Amino acid sequence: MRLKPILLTALAAMIGAATILLDPIFQGLAISLLFGLASSTLLTVLVIPAIYIAFRELSSQPSSSK
């Protein structure tokens, strides 16, 4: 459900950053922006939900009390 808006937003920003890749002054900024967008998108789509599921399974396990 959240995948399409996240990917569309990241792609739009990446296309915008790709336009300044040819400029020698802003090339470093464009590269860091592209990799930052790609890594944050992967974190948002894959890693954060996996951590959420792991914590949810830990909290649903019955605790052993004496």
Sequence and secondary structure as in RCSB ss.txt:
>XXXX:A:sequence
MRLKPILLTALAAMIGAATILLDPIFQGLAISLLFGLASSTLLTVLVIPAIYIAFRELSSQPSSSK
>XXXX:A:secstr
  HHHHHHHHHHHHHHHHTTTT TTTHHHHHHHHHHHHHHHHIIIIIHHHHHHHHHHHHHS     
